[in-house]
Amino acid sequence: MAKFNRRDFLQISAAVLGWATLGELLAACGREISGTAQPIVLSPSPSKVAISTASSIPTSTPPAAPTATRVSLPDVAVTRNGEPEVLVRRAIAALGGMQRFVGKDANVVVKPNICVAYHGYEYAATTNPWVVGTLVKMCFEAGAAKVQVMDYPFGGTAQQAYKVSGIQEQVEAAGGEMVEMSLLKYVTVDIPNAFHLKQANYFGDVLKADAVINVPIAKVHDLTRLTLGMKNLMGLVRDRPVMHAHISQNLADLASFVRPGLTVVDAVRVLVSNGPTGGSLDDVKKLDTVVASPDIVAADSYAATLFGLQPDDLGYITAGAAMGLGRSDLQNLKIEEIAVS
C-alpha cells in the first residue's frame, strides 16, 4: 500500500474540504528545504472564495444541491500551425486554463532551457522566447503575484544567455523577473523515493514556489537521445557531472522530488542533429507545435513521437513511468490535438 505524507493527505482532503480550505492548510504546513525534505508536488494555490454561513441561508426553503458537471479534460494537449503565443494559449485552454495551475497571489517559477549563450532562439538550442513570455503573461492573468524565470547555463554566463536567447526581453516585457541562480542559494536535499540519486544540491528558490512550470525545448541530446521535460529539470541542480552516470534513473529520481504542475514542451523549432547546443540552421526543423500536460511523463512521451521515437526508446521516460511519476501509455491517454490554423 502506498505511503502518504502530510501533503498527500491535504491534497486528498480537497475533495471533502474544498479548495479554499485546502489553500489555508497548505499555507500552514510550509515546506522543509534542507535535510530530509519530502517530495513536493507543486499544485495550484487557488484564491479563497466566499462561503455562505449557515445563518445566511433561509431555513424555510433549503437550497437545492447543485448538480455536479464532470468535465473530462485531456491528459495531453497538442497545438499546431500557429504563432507561439496562440499555440500556448490554446493548449493551456484545452487543459482547463492557467488558473488550474496558478492561483491568486502565487509565487511561480518558470523553468525554460537556456543552456548556452552562443546562439539565438532560431538555432533551437534554447526555449522559444515567445513561448516563455506567453506563459509569464498567463500566470499574471491567472492572479500570480510573482513570476521568476531561471536556468543555469553551461555555456556562457547567465546574463549573456538570458539576453542572447531573447528570453529576458520577453519575460521582462510580460512583467516577470529573470533570476541568476547564485551558488549560495542551493540547498542539499534528500530524495526519499529515489532509486539511485538519493541526494542533490537543489536551487532553493524553486522549493519556495507555489507552482512550477517546466518549459523545455524539444531537441536531440548526445547522451539521453532527447532533451524534454524531465531532462530540463537537471538545470535546477548544481552537481551535474554526478547526474551523468545512471542518467536515466537519476532524471526520474530528480523528477520525483519536485514535480512541476505543468509541462509545456516547445516544439516550435526543434533541433534534430548535433544537440544539445546545435549551431547550424541546417540542424533545425520548424514544427510550429506545442505539447502541454500536467503529467511530465505523458508530455515527454508524446514529444518523443515528434522525432519518430516511442516512449520506451527513452530510458528516463521508462524509469519515470515505473516510479509512478506519470503515464507513458499514449494509446490509453486522452490526447487533444488542435490545428490552430
CORZI-V712253 format. One record per pair of residues at least 24 apart in sequence whose ideal C-beta (glycine too) atoms are under 10 Angstrom apart, sorted by the first residue. I is the first residue (numbers start at 1). J is the second residue. Records with the same first field share a line. If there is no record, write none. Layout:
I = J / J
This chain:
2 = 324
3 = 192 / 193
5 = 38 / 39 / 40 / 192
6 = 38
7 = 31 / 38 / 39 / 40 / 41 / 43
8 = 38 / 39 / 41
11 = 41 / 43
14 = 43 / 46
18 = 46 / 49 / 51
19 = 44 / 45 / 46 / 47 / 48 / 49 / 103
20 = 46 / 47 / 48 / 49 / 50 / 51
21 = 48 / 51
22 = 46
23 = 47 / 48 / 49 / 103 / 104 / 105 / 210
24 = 48
26 = 210
27 = 210
30 = 208
31 = 207 / 208 / 209
32 = 187 / 189 / 190 / 207
33 = 187 / 188 / 189 / 202 / 204 / 205 / 206 / 207 / 208
34 = 187 / 188 / 189 / 190 / 202 / 204 / 207
35 = 187 / 188 / 189 / 190
36 = 189 / 190 / 191 / 192 / 199
37 = 187 / 188 / 189 / 190 / 191 / 192 / 202 / 207 / 257 / 258
38 = 189 / 190 / 191 / 192 / 193 / 257
39 = 189 / 191 / 192 / 193 / 194 / 255 / 256 / 257 / 258 / 259
40 = 189 / 206 / 207 / 209 / 212 / 256 / 257 / 258 / 259
41 = 212 / 256 / 257 / 258 / 259 / 260 / 261
42 = 101 / 106 / 108 / 109 / 206 / 207 / 209 / 210 / 211 / 212 / 213 / 214 / 258 / 259 / 260 / 261 / 262
43 = 100 / 101 / 103 / 210 / 211 / 212 / 259 / 260 / 261 / 262 / 294
44 = 98 / 99 / 100 / 101 / 102 / 103 / 104 / 106 / 142 / 210 / 211 / 261 / 262
45 = 101 / 102 / 103 / 104 / 105 / 106 / 107 / 108 / 143 / 144 / 209 / 210 / 211
46 = 99 / 100 / 102 / 103 / 104 / 106 / 142 / 143
47 = 99 / 103 / 104 / 105 / 106 / 142 / 143
48 = 103 / 104 / 105
71 = 96
72 = 334
73 = 97 / 100 / 294 / 334 / 336
74 = 292 / 293 / 298 / 333 / 334 / 335 / 336 / 337 / 338
75 = 293 / 294 / 295 / 298 / 299 / 301 / 302 / 326 / 327 / 330 / 332 / 333 / 334 / 335 / 336
76 = 263 / 265 / 291 / 292 / 293 / 294 / 295 / 298 / 299 / 301 / 302 / 303 / 327 / 330 / 333 / 334 / 335 / 336 / 337
77 = 264 / 290 / 291 / 292 / 293 / 299 / 302 / 334 / 335 / 336 / 337 / 338
78 = 265 / 267 / 289 / 290 / 291 / 292 / 293 / 299 / 302 / 303 / 305 / 306 / 335 / 336 / 337 / 338 / 339
79 = 267 / 288 / 289 / 290 / 291 / 292 / 336 / 337 / 338 / 339 / 340
80 = 267 / 287 / 288 / 289 / 290 / 291 / 337 / 338 / 339 / 340 / 341
81 = 287 / 288 / 289 / 338 / 339 / 340 / 341
82 = 268 / 288 / 289 / 290 / 338 / 339 / 340 / 341
83 = 130 / 134 / 268 / 288 / 340 / 341
84 = 121 / 128 / 129 / 130 / 131 / 132 / 133 / 134 / 170 / 266 / 268 / 269 / 288 / 290
85 = 130 / 131 / 133 / 134 / 135 / 137 / 138 / 170
86 = 130 / 134 / 288 / 290 / 340 / 341
87 = 128 / 130 / 131 / 134 / 264 / 266 / 267 / 268 / 288 / 289 / 290 / 291 / 292 / 338 / 340
88 = 128 / 130 / 131 / 132 / 133 / 134 / 135 / 137 / 138 / 215 / 264 / 266 / 268 / 290 / 292
89 = 134 / 135 / 137 / 138 / 141 / 290 / 340
90 = 290 / 292 / 336 / 338 / 339 / 340
91 = 262 / 264 / 265 / 289 / 290 / 291 / 292 / 293 / 336 / 338 / 340
92 = 134 / 135 / 138 / 142 / 213 / 262 / 264 / 290 / 292
93 = 138 / 292 / 338
94 = 292 / 336 / 337 / 338
95 = 262 / 264 / 292 / 293 / 294 / 336
96 = 294
97 = 138 / 141 / 142
98 = 135 / 137 / 138 / 139 / 140 / 141 / 142 / 143 / 144 / 211 / 213 / 262
99 = 138 / 141 / 142 / 143
100 = 142 / 261 / 262 / 294
101 = 135 / 138 / 139 / 142 / 211 / 212 / 213 / 260 / 261 / 262 / 292 / 294
102 = 135 / 138 / 139 / 140 / 141 / 142 / 143 / 144 / 147 / 210 / 211 / 213 / 261 / 262
103 = 142 / 143 / 144 / 145 / 210 / 211
104 = 142 / 143 / 144 / 145
105 = 143 / 144 / 145 / 146 / 210
106 = 139 / 142 / 143 / 144 / 145 / 146 / 147 / 209 / 210 / 211
107 = 144 / 145 / 146 / 147 / 148 / 205 / 208 / 209 / 210 / 211
108 = 135 / 136 / 139 / 140 / 142 / 144 / 145 / 146 / 147 / 148 / 149 / 176 / 209 / 210 / 211 / 212 / 213 / 261 / 262
109 = 139 / 146 / 147 / 148 / 149 / 150 / 179 / 203 / 205 / 206 / 207 / 208 / 209 / 210 / 211 / 212 / 213 / 214 / 236 / 258 / 260
110 = 135 / 136 / 139 / 147 / 148 / 149 / 150 / 151 / 167 / 171 / 176 / 209 / 211 / 212 / 213 / 214 / 215 / 260 / 262 / 264
111 = 148 / 149 / 150 / 151 / 203 / 206 / 209 / 212 / 213 / 214 / 215 / 216 / 229 / 232 / 233 / 235 / 236 / 258 / 260 / 263
112 = 149 / 150 / 151 / 162 / 165 / 167 / 171 / 213 / 214 / 215 / 216 / 217 / 232 / 235 / 264 / 266
113 = 151 / 153 / 165 / 167 / 214 / 215 / 216 / 217 / 218 / 219 / 227 / 228 / 229 / 231 / 232 / 234 / 235 / 266 / 276
114 = 149 / 150 / 151 / 152 / 153 / 155 / 156 / 158 / 160 / 161 / 162 / 164 / 165 / 166 / 167 / 168 / 178 / 217 / 235
115 = 151 / 152 / 153 / 154 / 155 / 156 / 161 / 165 / 217 / 219 / 227 / 232 / 234 / 235 / 275 / 276 / 277
116 = 153 / 154 / 155 / 156 / 160 / 161 / 164 / 165 / 276 / 277 / 278 / 279
117 = 153 / 154 / 155 / 156 / 157 / 158 / 159 / 160 / 161 / 162 / 163 / 164 / 165
118 = 153 / 155 / 156 / 160 / 161 / 164 / 165 / 277 / 278 / 279
119 = 155 / 161 / 164 / 165 / 277 / 278 / 279 / 280 / 281
120 = 163 / 164 / 165 / 166
121 = 164 / 165 / 166 / 167 / 170 / 217 / 266 / 268 / 269
122 = 166 / 269 / 278 / 281 / 284 / 286
123 = 165 / 219 / 269 / 271 / 274 / 277 / 278 / 279 / 280 / 281 / 283 / 284
124 = 217 / 218 / 219 / 220 / 266 / 267 / 268 / 269 / 270 / 271 / 272 / 275 / 276 / 278 / 281 / 283 / 284 / 285 / 286 / 287
125 = 155 / 161 / 165 / 217 / 219 / 227 / 269 / 271 / 274 / 275 / 276 / 277 / 278 / 279 / 283 / 284
126 = 151 / 153 / 161 / 162 / 164 / 165 / 166 / 167 / 217 / 219 / 266 / 271 / 276 / 277 / 278
127 = 151 / 165 / 166 / 167 / 215 / 216 / 217 / 218 / 219 / 232 / 264 / 265 / 266 / 268
128 = 165 / 166 / 167 / 170 / 215 / 217 / 266 / 267 / 268 / 269 / 290
129 = 162 / 165 / 166 / 167 / 168 / 169 / 170 / 171 / 173 / 266
130 = 166 / 167 / 170 / 266 / 268
131 = 167 / 170 / 215 / 217 / 264 / 265 / 266 / 267 / 268 / 290
132 = 165 / 166 / 167 / 168 / 170 / 171 / 174 / 176 / 213 / 215 / 217 / 264 / 266
133 = 166 / 167 / 168 / 169 / 170 / 171 / 172 / 173 / 174 / 175 / 176
134 = 170 / 174 / 215 / 264 / 290
135 = 170 / 171 / 174 / 176 / 213 / 215 / 262 / 264 / 266 / 292
136 = 167 / 170 / 171 / 172 / 173 / 174 / 175 / 176 / 177 / 213 / 215
137 = 170 / 171 / 173 / 174 / 175 / 176
138 = 174 / 213
139 = 174 / 175 / 176 / 211 / 213
140 = 174 / 175 / 176
141 = 174
142 = 211
144 = 175 / 176 / 210 / 211
145 = 210
146 = 175 / 176 / 177 / 209 / 210
147 = 171 / 174 / 175 / 176 / 177 / 209 / 211 / 213
148 = 176 / 177 / 178 / 179 / 205 / 206 / 208 / 209
149 = 174 / 176 / 177 / 178 / 179 / 213 / 215
150 = 177 / 178 / 179 / 180 / 181 / 203 / 205 / 206 / 235 / 236
151 = 178 / 179 / 180 / 181 / 203 / 232 / 235 / 236
152 = 180 / 181 / 182 / 183 / 186 / 203 / 234 / 235 / 236 / 237 / 238 / 240
153 = 181 / 235
154 = 235 / 240 / 276 / 277
155 = 276 / 277
158 = 182
167 = 215
179 = 203 / 205 / 206
181 = 205 / 206 / 235 / 236 / 238
183 = 238
185 = 238
186 = 236 / 237 / 238 / 239
187 = 238
188 = 238 / 239
189 = 237 / 257 / 258
190 = 257
191 = 250 / 253 / 254 / 255 / 256 / 257 / 258
192 = 256 / 257
193 = 252 / 253 / 256 / 257 / 323 / 324 / 325
194 = 249 / 250 / 252 / 253 / 254 / 256 / 257 / 323
195 = 246 / 249 / 250 / 252 / 253 / 256 / 319 / 322 / 323
196 = 245 / 246 / 247 / 248 / 249 / 250 / 252 / 253 / 319
197 = 237 / 239 / 242 / 243 / 245 / 246 / 247 / 249 / 250 / 251 / 252 / 253 / 254 / 256 / 257
198 = 253
199 = 239 / 242 / 253
200 = 234 / 236 / 237 / 238 / 239 / 242 / 243 / 250 / 253 / 254 / 257
201 = 236 / 237 / 238 / 239 / 240 / 242
202 = 233 / 236 / 237 / 238 / 254 / 257 / 258
203 = 235 / 236 / 237 / 238 / 258
205 = 236
206 = 233 / 236 / 257 / 258 / 260
207 = 236 / 257 / 258
209 = 258 / 260 / 261
210 = 261
211 = 260 / 261 / 262
212 = 236 / 258 / 259 / 260 / 261 / 262 / 263
213 = 260 / 261 / 262 / 263 / 264 / 292
214 = 255 / 258 / 259 / 260 / 261 / 262 / 263 / 264 / 265 / 296 / 299
215 = 260 / 262 / 263 / 264 / 265 / 266 / 290 / 292
216 = 263 / 264 / 265 / 266 / 267 / 291 / 296 / 299 / 300 / 303
217 = 265 / 266 / 267 / 268 / 269 / 270 / 271 / 275 / 276
218 = 265 / 266 / 267 / 268 / 269 / 270 / 271 / 272 / 275 / 285 / 287 / 289 / 290 / 291 / 299 / 300 / 303 / 304 / 306 / 307
219 = 266 / 267 / 269 / 270 / 271 / 272 / 273 / 274 / 275 / 276 / 277 / 278 / 283 / 284 / 307
220 = 270 / 271 / 272 / 273 / 274 / 275 / 276 / 278 / 283 / 307
221 = 247 / 271 / 275 / 276 / 277 / 314
222 = 274 / 275 / 276 / 277
223 = 247 / 248 / 275 / 276
224 = 248 / 251 / 275 / 276 / 314 / 315 / 316 / 317
225 = 275 / 304 / 307 / 309 / 313 / 314 / 315 / 316
226 = 270 / 271 / 275 / 276 / 300 / 303 / 304 / 306 / 307 / 309 / 313 / 314 / 316 / 317
227 = 271 / 275 / 276 / 300 / 303
228 = 263 / 265 / 267 / 291 / 296 / 297 / 299 / 300 / 301 / 302 / 303 / 304 / 306 / 307 / 314 / 316 / 317
229 = 255 / 260 / 262 / 263 / 264 / 265 / 291 / 293 / 295 / 296 / 297 / 298 / 299 / 300 / 301 / 303 / 316 / 317 / 320 / 326
230 = 254 / 255 / 260 / 263 / 296 / 297 / 299 / 300 / 314 / 316 / 317 / 319 / 320 / 325 / 326
231 = 255 / 276 / 300 / 314 / 316
232 = 260 / 263 / 265 / 296 / 300
233 = 257 / 258 / 259 / 260 / 263 / 296
234 = 316
246 = 315 / 319
247 = 315 / 316 / 319
248 = 314 / 315 / 316 / 317 / 318 / 319 / 320
249 = 315 / 316 / 318 / 319 / 320 / 322 / 323
250 = 316 / 319
251 = 300 / 314 / 315 / 316 / 317 / 319 / 320
252 = 297 / 315 / 316 / 317 / 318 / 319 / 320 / 321 / 322 / 323 / 325
253 = 316 / 319 / 320 / 323 / 325
254 = 316 / 320
255 = 296 / 297 / 300 / 316 / 319 / 320 / 323 / 325 / 326
256 = 319 / 320 / 323 / 324 / 325
259 = 294 / 295 / 296 / 297 / 320 / 325 / 326
260 = 294 / 295 / 296 / 299
261 = 294 / 296
262 = 292 / 293 / 294 / 295 / 296 / 299
263 = 291 / 292 / 293 / 294 / 295 / 296 / 297 / 298 / 299 / 300 / 303 / 326
264 = 290 / 291 / 292 / 293 / 299
265 = 289 / 290 / 291 / 292 / 293 / 296 / 299 / 300 / 302 / 303 / 304 / 306
266 = 290 / 291 / 303
267 = 291 / 302 / 303 / 306 / 307
270 = 303 / 306 / 307
272 = 306 / 307 / 308
288 = 340 / 341
289 = 337 / 340
290 = 338 / 340
291 = 335 / 337
292 = 336
293 = 326 / 327 / 333 / 335
294 = 326
295 = 320 / 325 / 326 / 327 / 328 / 333
296 = 320 / 325 / 326
297 = 321 / 322 / 323 / 324 / 325 / 326 / 327 / 328 / 329
298 = 325 / 326 / 327 / 328 / 329 / 330 / 333 / 334 / 335
299 = 326
300 = 326 / 328
301 = 326 / 327 / 328 / 329 / 330 / 333 / 335
302 = 328 / 330 / 333 / 335 / 337
304 = 328 / 330
305 = 330
